[in-house]
Amino acid sequence: MHNWFIKARIMCISILIFHVPIVSSAAEELDIVNRPVNVSGLTGLLFTSSPYTLPKGTFEIAASLLYENSVRPDFSITEFPLTISAGITDHAELALRGSYFQVRDEPSSGVGTERRPGEVELSYKWNFLPQPEDSNRPGLALIMTAIAATDSSHKSNKKSGVQNWGMKAGLAGGSEITVKEYVFCIYADIQAQAQDLEDQQRSDLYGIMNAGMLFPISKYRNLQMLVEYSHVFENSSGGGNYGALTYGIRLVSERFNATLGSQFLYKQQEGYDNSSRILALIV
């Protein structure tokens, strides 16, 4: 499979289901900040990871459906990711992510339709500098991720993703700023990913950056808007460099989040047009 995971027009429908602690606030007038997991299984926005973690003893199971279609080059991918996240201490969380793919390759490749599991990722986030209560000082967290190829993904002819193993490490920061009865959230993370360093043809070391804002747009704070920017740079084997702008609207209650968003990809590789993503997320 070609290096297409980040290079196409995509429609993404994600369904995330999890349990959150019950709080004593009225459903129509939230006085909490709801912090669902993102597509990686760590707490955050859609792509950006926040420095905050799940409460100790809280588990989240996230099931998603991702459909990606490309005109140039011609292919489509249906991905079924599953994440299991847990708050293991007051300031640390774990996230396990796996996925299953159905890939329709371009007709000229002769591959046809391929079905296989994807890589497995285990992520750890430690909020070593929590944001103090009643303070706007940002919090900071350490993120570490181990990536392992499954037997089927190792044998796949894909040119993106890891072939054997990979790892990511970086920092996430952010602040939740209270202005009167409203809460404005600003998050950012930056990580370095290394993969297959023992293989000269497959080895790569590149950077990933995400930043985003979340702010209320309704009286009772249950309707929120998010804006994110993502950038991958110095990426030589996983599809090249690109920037991405994401915006969306999130409906929040004590027990679930529903988000509709769109992402525009600005790609910097010859032979690939800019593309967009449409996302729907229920948490």
ROMI-101170 format. One record per residue (C-alpha): residue number from 1; residue in three letters; x, y, z. Coordinates in Angstrom, 1 decimal. Each point is the difference from the previous one (the first is absolute). Layout:
<nodes>
<node num="NUM" residuo="ALA" u="X" v="Y" w="Z"/>
...
</nodes>
This chain:
<nodes>
<node num="1" residuo="MET" u="0.0" v="0.0" w="0.0"/>
<node num="2" residuo="HIS" u="1.3" v="3.4" w="-0.9"/>
<node num="3" residuo="ASN" u="0.8" v="2.9" w="2.4"/>
<node num="4" residuo="TRP" u="-3.6" v="1.1" w="0.1"/>
<node num="5" residuo="PHE" u="-1.0" v="0.2" w="3.7"/>
<node num="6" residuo="ILE" u="0.5" v="3.8" w="0.0"/>
<node num="7" residuo="LYS" u="-0.5" v="0.8" w="-3.7"/>
<node num="8" residuo="ALA" u="-3.6" v="-0.1" w="-1.0"/>
<node num="9" residuo="ARG" u="-3.6" v="1.2" w="0.1"/>
<node num="10" residuo="ILE" u="-1.5" v="-1.8" w="2.9"/>
<node num="11" residuo="MET" u="-3.3" v="-0.4" w="1.7"/>
<node num="12" residuo="CYS" u="0.4" v="-1.1" w="3.6"/>
<node num="13" residuo="ILE" u="-2.8" v="-1.1" w="2.3"/>
<node num="14" residuo="SER" u="1.2" v="-0.8" w="3.5"/>
<node num="15" residuo="ILE" u="-2.1" v="-1.4" w="2.9"/>
<node num="16" residuo="LEU" u="1.6" v="0.2" w="3.4"/>
<node num="17" residuo="ILE" u="-1.7" v="-1.4" w="3.1"/>
<node num="18" residuo="PHE" u="1.3" v="0.3" w="3.5"/>
<node num="19" residuo="HIS" u="-0.9" v="0.5" w="3.6"/>
<node num="20" residuo="VAL" u="0.7" v="3.2" w="1.9"/>
<node num="21" residuo="PRO" u="-0.4" v="0.8" w="3.7"/>
<node num="22" residuo="ILE" u="-3.4" v="1.3" w="1.0"/>
<node num="23" residuo="VAL" u="0.1" v="3.7" w="1.1"/>
<node num="24" residuo="SER" u="-2.5" v="2.1" w="1.9"/>
<node num="25" residuo="SER" u="-0.8" v="2.6" w="-2.7"/>
<node num="26" residuo="ALA" u="-3.1" v="0.6" w="-2.0"/>
<node num="27" residuo="ALA" u="0.0" v="-1.4" w="-3.4"/>
<node num="28" residuo="GLU" u="-1.0" v="3.2" w="-1.6"/>
<node num="29" residuo="GLU" u="2.6" v="2.1" w="1.9"/>
<node num="30" residuo="LEU" u="3.3" v="-1.7" w="0.1"/>
<node num="31" residuo="ASP" u="2.6" v="1.0" w="2.6"/>
<node num="32" residuo="ILE" u="2.6" v="-2.6" w="-1.0"/>
<node num="33" residuo="VAL" u="2.4" v="-0.2" w="-2.9"/>
<node num="34" residuo="ASN" u="-0.8" v="-3.2" w="-2.0"/>
<node num="35" residuo="ARG" u="3.3" v="-1.6" w="-1.1"/>
<node num="36" residuo="PRO" u="-0.6" v="-2.8" w="-2.5"/>
<node num="37" residuo="VAL" u="2.7" v="-2.0" w="-1.8"/>
<node num="38" residuo="ASN" u="1.2" v="0.9" w="-3.5"/>
<node num="39" residuo="VAL" u="0.6" v="-2.4" w="-2.9"/>
<node num="40" residuo="SER" u="3.3" v="-1.3" w="1.6"/>
<node num="41" residuo="GLY" u="-1.8" v="-0.9" w="3.2"/>
<node num="42" residuo="LEU" u="1.5" v="2.8" w="2.1"/>
<node num="43" residuo="THR" u="-2.1" v="2.8" w="1.5"/>
<node num="44" residuo="GLY" u="-0.1" v="3.0" w="-2.3"/>
<node num="45" residuo="LEU" u="-1.8" v="1.5" w="-3.0"/>
<node num="46" residuo="LEU" u="-0.4" v="-2.0" w="-3.3"/>
<node num="47" residuo="PHE" u="3.8" v="-0.1" w="-0.7"/>
<node num="48" residuo="THR" u="1.6" v="2.1" w="2.7"/>
<node num="49" residuo="SER" u="0.9" v="-1.6" w="3.3"/>
<node num="50" residuo="SER" u="-0.5" v="2.1" w="3.2"/>
<node num="51" residuo="PRO" u="2.2" v="-0.2" w="3.1"/>
<node num="52" residuo="TYR" u="-3.0" v="-1.2" w="2.0"/>
<node num="53" residuo="THR" u="-0.7" v="-3.7" w="0.7"/>
<node num="54" residuo="LEU" u="-3.0" v="-2.2" w="0.8"/>
<node num="55" residuo="PRO" u="-1.0" v="-0.2" w="3.6"/>
<node num="56" residuo="LYS" u="1.5" v="-2.9" w="1.9"/>
<node num="57" residuo="GLY" u="-2.0" v="-3.2" w="-0.4"/>
<node num="58" residuo="THR" u="-1.8" v="1.3" w="-3.1"/>
<node num="59" residuo="PHE" u="-0.1" v="-2.2" w="-3.1"/>
<node num="60" residuo="GLU" u="-1.0" v="1.1" w="-3.5"/>
<node num="61" residuo="ILE" u="-0.7" v="-2.4" w="-3.0"/>
<node num="62" residuo="ALA" u="0.0" v="1.8" w="-3.3"/>
<node num="63" residuo="ALA" u="-1.1" v="-1.7" w="-3.2"/>
<node num="64" residuo="SER" u="0.3" v="2.0" w="-3.3"/>
<node num="65" residuo="LEU" u="-0.7" v="-0.3" w="-3.7"/>
<node num="66" residuo="LEU" u="2.2" v="1.8" w="-2.5"/>
<node num="67" residuo="TYR" u="-0.6" v="0.1" w="-3.7"/>
<node num="68" residuo="GLU" u="2.6" v="1.6" w="-2.3"/>
<node num="69" residuo="ASN" u="-0.3" v="0.4" w="-3.8"/>
<node num="70" residuo="SER" u="2.6" v="1.5" w="-2.4"/>
<node num="71" residuo="VAL" u="-0.3" v="1.1" w="-3.6"/>
<node num="72" residuo="ARG" u="3.7" v="0.6" w="-0.6"/>
<node num="73" residuo="PRO" u="1.3" v="-2.6" w="0.6"/>
<node num="74" residuo="ASP" u="-3.1" v="-2.3" w="-0.3"/>
<node num="75" residuo="PHE" u="-0.7" v="-2.0" w="3.2"/>
<node num="76" residuo="SER" u="-2.3" v="-0.3" w="3.0"/>
<node num="77" residuo="ILE" u="0.6" v="-1.1" w="3.6"/>
<node num="78" residuo="THR" u="-2.5" v="-1.1" w="2.6"/>
<node num="79" residuo="GLU" u="1.5" v="-0.1" w="3.5"/>
<node num="80" residuo="PHE" u="-1.6" v="-1.3" w="3.2"/>
<node num="81" residuo="PRO" u="2.1" v="1.3" w="2.9"/>
<node num="82" residuo="LEU" u="-0.6" v="-1.1" w="3.6"/>
<node num="83" residuo="THR" u="1.6" v="1.8" w="3.0"/>
<node num="84" residuo="ILE" u="-0.1" v="-0.9" w="3.7"/>
<node num="85" residuo="SER" u="1.0" v="2.8" w="2.3"/>
<node num="86" residuo="ALA" u="0.4" v="0.0" w="3.8"/>
<node num="87" residuo="GLY" u="1.0" v="2.5" w="2.7"/>
<node num="88" residuo="ILE" u="2.6" v="-1.9" w="2.0"/>
<node num="89" residuo="THR" u="0.9" v="2.7" w="2.5"/>
<node num="90" residuo="ASP" u="-1.2" v="3.5" w="0.9"/>
<node num="91" residuo="HIS" u="2.3" v="1.4" w="-2.8"/>
<node num="92" residuo="ALA" u="0.7" v="-2.9" w="-2.4"/>
<node num="93" residuo="GLU" u="-1.9" v="-1.9" w="-2.6"/>
<node num="94" residuo="LEU" u="0.5" v="-2.9" w="-2.4"/>
<node num="95" residuo="ALA" u="-1.5" v="-0.5" w="-3.5"/>
<node num="96" residuo="LEU" u="0.1" v="-3.2" w="-2.1"/>
<node num="97" residuo="ARG" u="-0.9" v="0.4" w="-3.7"/>
<node num="98" residuo="GLY" u="-0.5" v="-2.6" w="-2.7"/>
<node num="99" residuo="SER" u="-1.7" v="0.1" w="-3.4"/>
<node num="100" residuo="TYR" u="-1.3" v="-2.1" w="-2.9"/>
<node num="101" residuo="PHE" u="0.2" v="1.1" w="-3.6"/>
<node num="102" residuo="GLN" u="-1.8" v="-0.7" w="-3.2"/>
<node num="103" residuo="VAL" u="2.0" v="1.5" w="-2.9"/>
<node num="104" residuo="ARG" u="-0.9" v="0.3" w="-3.6"/>
<node num="105" residuo="ASP" u="3.2" v="0.7" w="-1.9"/>
<node num="106" residuo="GLU" u="0.2" v="1.8" w="-3.3"/>
<node num="107" residuo="PRO" u="-0.8" v="-2.2" w="-3.0"/>
<node num="108" residuo="SER" u="3.5" v="0.3" w="-1.5"/>
<node num="109" residuo="SER" u="1.6" v="-1.6" w="3.1"/>
<node num="110" residuo="GLY" u="-1.6" v="-3.4" w="-0.5"/>
<node num="111" residuo="VAL" u="-0.5" v="-0.3" w="3.8"/>
<node num="112" residuo="GLY" u="-3.8" v="0.4" w="0.0"/>
<node num="113" residuo="THR" u="-1.7" v="0.0" w="3.4"/>
<node num="114" residuo="GLU" u="2.1" v="-0.8" w="3.0"/>
<node num="115" residuo="ARG" u="-1.2" v="-0.7" w="3.6"/>
<node num="116" residuo="ARG" u="2.4" v="0.0" w="2.9"/>
<node num="117" residuo="PRO" u="0.6" v="1.2" w="3.5"/>
<node num="118" residuo="GLY" u="2.0" v="3.2" w="0.5"/>
<node num="119" residuo="GLU" u="2.7" v="0.9" w="2.5"/>
<node num="120" residuo="VAL" u="-0.5" v="-0.1" w="3.8"/>
<node num="121" residuo="GLU" u="0.8" v="3.1" w="2.0"/>
<node num="122" residuo="LEU" u="0.5" v="0.2" w="3.8"/>
<node num="123" residuo="SER" u="0.1" v="3.6" w="1.3"/>
<node num="124" residuo="TYR" u="0.8" v="1.4" w="3.4"/>
<node num="125" residuo="LYS" u="-0.6" v="3.6" w="1.1"/>
<node num="126" residuo="TRP" u="1.3" v="1.4" w="3.3"/>
<node num="127" residuo="ASN" u="-1.2" v="3.4" w="1.1"/>
<node num="128" residuo="PHE" u="3.1" v="0.9" w="2.0"/>
<node num="129" residuo="LEU" u="-0.9" v="3.7" w="0.3"/>
<node num="130" residuo="PRO" u="-3.8" v="0.3" w="0.6"/>
<node num="131" residuo="GLN" u="-1.7" v="3.3" w="-0.4"/>
<node num="132" residuo="PRO" u="-0.8" v="1.5" w="3.4"/>
<node num="133" residuo="GLU" u="-3.6" v="0.7" w="0.9"/>
<node num="134" residuo="ASP" u="-1.1" v="3.6" w="-0.5"/>
<node num="135" residuo="SER" u="3.1" v="0.6" w="-2.1"/>
<node num="136" residuo="ASN" u="0.6" v="0.5" w="-3.7"/>
<node num="137" residuo="ARG" u="3.6" v="-1.4" w="0.2"/>
<node num="138" residuo="PRO" u="0.3" v="-2.8" w="-2.6"/>
<node num="139" residuo="GLY" u="0.3" v="-3.6" w="0.9"/>
<node num="140" residuo="LEU" u="2.6" v="-2.3" w="-1.7"/>
<node num="141" residuo="ALA" u="0.0" v="-3.7" w="-0.7"/>
<node num="142" residuo="LEU" u="2.4" v="-2.6" w="-1.4"/>
<node num="143" residuo="ILE" u="-1.2" v="-2.3" w="-2.8"/>
<node num="144" residuo="MET" u="1.7" v="-3.3" w="-1.0"/>
<node num="145" residuo="THR" u="-1.4" v="-2.4" w="-2.5"/>
<node num="146" residuo="ALA" u="1.3" v="-3.5" w="-1.2"/>
<node num="147" residuo="ILE" u="-1.2" v="-1.2" w="-3.4"/>
<node num="148" residuo="ALA" u="0.2" v="-3.6" w="-1.1"/>
<node num="149" residuo="ALA" u="-0.9" v="-1.5" w="-3.4"/>
<node num="150" residuo="THR" u="-2.2" v="-3.0" w="0.1"/>
<node num="151" residuo="ASP" u="0.9" v="-3.1" w="-2.1"/>
<node num="152" residuo="SER" u="-2.5" v="1.0" w="-2.8"/>
<node num="153" residuo="SER" u="1.1" v="3.7" w="0.0"/>
<node num="154" residuo="HIS" u="3.6" v="-1.0" w="-0.2"/>
<node num="155" residuo="LYS" u="-0.6" v="-2.1" w="-3.1"/>
<node num="156" residuo="SER" u="-2.1" v="2.7" w="-1.6"/>
<node num="157" residuo="ASN" u="1.4" v="1.8" w="-3.0"/>
<node num="158" residuo="LYS" u="-0.9" v="3.4" w="1.5"/>
<node num="159" residuo="LYS" u="2.6" v="2.8" w="-0.2"/>
<node num="160" residuo="SER" u="-1.3" v="2.1" w="2.9"/>
<node num="161" residuo="GLY" u="-0.1" v="-0.9" w="3.7"/>
<node num="162" residuo="VAL" u="2.5" v="-2.2" w="1.8"/>
<node num="163" residuo="GLN" u="1.2" v="-3.2" w="-1.5"/>
<node num="164" residuo="ASN" u="1.3" v="-1.5" w="3.2"/>
<node num="165" residuo="TRP" u="0.0" v="2.4" w="2.9"/>
<node num="166" residuo="GLY" u="-0.2" v="3.7" w="0.9"/>
<node num="167" residuo="MET" u="-0.2" v="2.4" w="2.9"/>
<node num="168" residuo="LYS" u="-1.1" v="3.5" w="0.7"/>
<node num="169" residuo="ALA" u="1.0" v="2.4" w="2.9"/>
<node num="170" residuo="GLY" u="-0.8" v="3.5" w="0.7"/>
<node num="171" residuo="LEU" u="-1.8" v="2.6" w="2.2"/>
<node num="172" residuo="ALA" u="-3.5" v="1.3" w="0.3"/>
<node num="173" residuo="GLY" u="-0.9" v="3.3" w="1.5"/>
<node num="174" residuo="GLY" u="-3.1" v="2.1" w="0.5"/>
<node num="175" residuo="SER" u="-2.2" v="2.1" w="2.2"/>
<node num="176" residuo="GLU" u="-3.7" v="0.2" w="0.8"/>
<node num="177" residuo="ILE" u="-0.7" v="3.6" w="0.6"/>
<node num="178" residuo="THR" u="-3.2" v="1.1" w="1.9"/>
<node num="179" residuo="VAL" u="-1.5" v="3.3" w="-1.1"/>
<node num="180" residuo="LYS" u="-3.2" v="0.7" w="2.1"/>
<node num="181" residuo="GLU" u="-2.1" v="-3.2" w="-0.4"/>
<node num="182" residuo="TYR" u="1.8" v="-1.2" w="-3.2"/>
<node num="183" residuo="VAL" u="3.0" v="-2.2" w="-0.4"/>
<node num="184" residuo="PHE" u="2.4" v="0.4" w="-3.0"/>
<node num="185" residuo="CYS" u="2.4" v="-2.8" w="-0.7"/>
<node num="186" residuo="ILE" u="3.4" v="0.3" w="-1.8"/>
<node num="187" residuo="TYR" u="2.0" v="-3.1" w="-0.7"/>
<node num="188" residuo="ALA" u="3.1" v="-0.9" w="-2.0"/>
<node num="189" residuo="ASP" u="2.3" v="-3.0" w="-0.3"/>
<node num="190" residuo="ILE" u="3.3" v="-0.7" w="-1.9"/>
<node num="191" residuo="GLN" u="1.4" v="-3.5" w="-0.5"/>
<node num="192" residuo="ALA" u="2.8" v="-1.7" w="-1.8"/>
<node num="193" residuo="GLN" u="-0.6" v="-3.4" w="-1.7"/>
<node num="194" residuo="ALA" u="2.7" v="-2.5" w="-0.9"/>
<node num="195" residuo="GLN" u="-0.7" v="-3.2" w="-1.9"/>
<node num="196" residuo="ASP" u="1.9" v="-3.0" w="-1.4"/>
<node num="197" residuo="LEU" u="3.4" v="1.5" w="0.7"/>
<node num="198" residuo="GLU" u="1.8" v="-3.3" w="-0.7"/>
<node num="199" residuo="ASP" u="-1.3" v="0.0" w="-3.6"/>
<node num="200" residuo="GLN" u="1.7" v="2.6" w="-2.2"/>
<node num="201" residuo="GLN" u="-2.8" v="0.1" w="-2.5"/>
<node num="202" residuo="ARG" u="-2.8" v="0.2" w="2.6"/>
<node num="203" residuo="SER" u="1.6" v="2.0" w="2.8"/>
<node num="204" residuo="ASP" u="-1.3" v="3.5" w="0.7"/>
<node num="205" residuo="LEU" u="0.0" v="2.6" w="2.7"/>
<node num="206" residuo="TYR" u="-2.4" v="2.9" w="-0.2"/>
<node num="207" residuo="GLY" u="-2.1" v="2.5" w="2.0"/>
<node num="208" residuo="ILE" u="-3.7" v="0.4" w="0.7"/>
<node num="209" residuo="MET" u="-1.6" v="3.1" w="1.3"/>
<node num="210" residuo="ASN" u="-3.6" v="0.7" w="1.0"/>
<node num="211" residuo="ALA" u="-1.6" v="3.1" w="1.6"/>
<node num="212" residuo="GLY" u="-3.6" v="0.8" w="0.7"/>
<node num="213" residuo="MET" u="-2.6" v="2.1" w="1.8"/>
<node num="214" residuo="LEU" u="-3.4" v="-0.9" w="1.4"/>
<node num="215" residuo="PHE" u="-2.4" v="2.7" w="1.1"/>
<node num="216" residuo="PRO" u="-3.8" v="0.3" w="0.7"/>
<node num="217" residuo="ILE" u="-2.4" v="1.6" w="-2.4"/>
<node num="218" residuo="SER" u="-3.3" v="-0.5" w="2.0"/>
<node num="219" residuo="LYS" u="-1.4" v="1.4" w="3.2"/>
<node num="220" residuo="TYR" u="0.3" v="-3.3" w="2.0"/>
<node num="221" residuo="ARG" u="3.4" v="-1.0" w="-1.4"/>
<node num="222" residuo="ASN" u="-1.4" v="-3.2" w="-1.5"/>
<node num="223" residuo="LEU" u="0.7" v="1.1" w="-3.5"/>
<node num="224" residuo="GLN" u="3.7" v="0.5" w="-0.7"/>
<node num="225" residuo="MET" u="2.2" v="0.8" w="-3.0"/>
<node num="226" residuo="LEU" u="3.5" v="-1.5" w="-0.6"/>
<node num="227" residuo="VAL" u="2.8" v="1.1" w="-2.4"/>
<node num="228" residuo="GLU" u="3.1" v="-2.1" w="-0.5"/>
<node num="229" residuo="TYR" u="3.2" v="0.2" w="-2.1"/>
<node num="230" residuo="SER" u="2.2" v="-3.0" w="-0.6"/>
<node num="231" residuo="HIS" u="3.4" v="-0.3" w="-1.8"/>
<node num="232" residuo="VAL" u="2.2" v="-2.9" w="-0.9"/>
<node num="233" residuo="PHE" u="3.6" v="1.0" w="-1.0"/>
<node num="234" residuo="GLU" u="3.2" v="-1.6" w="-1.0"/>
<node num="235" residuo="ASN" u="-2.0" v="-3.2" w="-1.0"/>
<node num="236" residuo="SER" u="1.9" v="-1.8" w="-2.7"/>
<node num="237" residuo="SER" u="-1.6" v="-3.5" w="-0.1"/>
<node num="238" residuo="GLY" u="-3.5" v="0.4" w="1.4"/>
<node num="239" residuo="GLY" u="-1.6" v="2.2" w="-2.6"/>
<node num="240" residuo="GLY" u="1.9" v="3.3" w="0.1"/>
<node num="241" residuo="ASN" u="-0.7" v="3.2" w="1.8"/>
<node num="242" residuo="TYR" u="-3.4" v="1.6" w="0.4"/>
<node num="243" residuo="GLY" u="-2.0" v="2.5" w="1.9"/>
<node num="244" residuo="ALA" u="-3.7" v="-0.4" w="1.0"/>
<node num="245" residuo="LEU" u="-2.6" v="2.4" w="1.4"/>
<node num="246" residuo="THR" u="-3.0" v="-1.5" w="1.9"/>
<node num="247" residuo="TYR" u="-3.1" v="1.7" w="1.3"/>
<node num="248" residuo="GLY" u="-3.1" v="-1.4" w="1.5"/>
<node num="249" residuo="ILE" u="-2.9" v="0.3" w="2.4"/>
<node num="250" residuo="ARG" u="-0.4" v="-2.1" w="3.1"/>
<node num="251" residuo="LEU" u="-3.3" v="-0.6" w="1.9"/>
<node num="252" residuo="VAL" u="0.8" v="-0.9" w="3.7"/>
<node num="253" residuo="SER" u="-2.0" v="-1.6" w="2.8"/>
<node num="254" residuo="GLU" u="1.1" v="-1.7" w="3.2"/>
<node num="255" residuo="ARG" u="0.2" v="-3.4" w="-1.7"/>
<node num="256" residuo="PHE" u="0.8" v="0.5" w="-3.7"/>
<node num="257" residuo="ASN" u="1.5" v="2.3" w="-2.6"/>
<node num="258" residuo="ALA" u="-1.1" v="0.3" w="-3.6"/>
<node num="259" residuo="THR" u="2.4" v="1.8" w="-2.4"/>
<node num="260" residuo="LEU" u="-0.3" v="0.9" w="-3.7"/>
<node num="261" residuo="GLY" u="3.1" v="1.2" w="-1.7"/>
<node num="262" residuo="SER" u="1.9" v="0.5" w="-3.2"/>
<node num="263" residuo="GLN" u="3.7" v="-0.1" w="-0.7"/>
<node num="264" residuo="PHE" u="1.9" v="1.5" w="-2.9"/>
<node num="265" residuo="LEU" u="3.4" v="-1.6" w="-1.0"/>
<node num="266" residuo="TYR" u="2.7" v="2.1" w="-1.6"/>
<node num="267" residuo="LYS" u="2.4" v="-2.6" w="-1.4"/>
<node num="268" residuo="GLN" u="3.5" v="0.7" w="-1.1"/>
<node num="269" residuo="GLN" u="0.7" v="-3.0" w="-2.2"/>
<node num="270" residuo="GLU" u="0.0" v="-0.1" w="-3.8"/>
<node num="271" residuo="GLY" u="-2.8" v="-2.1" w="-1.5"/>
<node num="272" residuo="TYR" u="-2.5" v="0.6" w="2.9"/>
<node num="273" residuo="ASP" u="-2.7" v="2.6" w="0.0"/>
<node num="274" residuo="ASN" u="-1.2" v="1.8" w="3.1"/>
<node num="275" residuo="SER" u="-2.9" v="-1.9" w="1.6"/>
<node num="276" residuo="SER" u="-2.6" v="0.3" w="2.8"/>
<node num="277" residuo="ARG" u="-1.4" v="-2.1" w="2.7"/>
<node num="278" residuo="ILE" u="-3.5" v="0.0" w="1.5"/>
<node num="279" residuo="LEU" u="-0.3" v="-1.4" w="3.5"/>
<node num="280" residuo="ALA" u="-2.9" v="-0.9" w="2.3"/>
<node num="281" residuo="LEU" u="0.8" v="-1.1" w="3.5"/>
<node num="282" residuo="ILE" u="-2.3" v="-1.2" w="2.8"/>
<node num="283" residuo="VAL" u="1.7" v="-0.5" w="3.4"/>
</nodes>
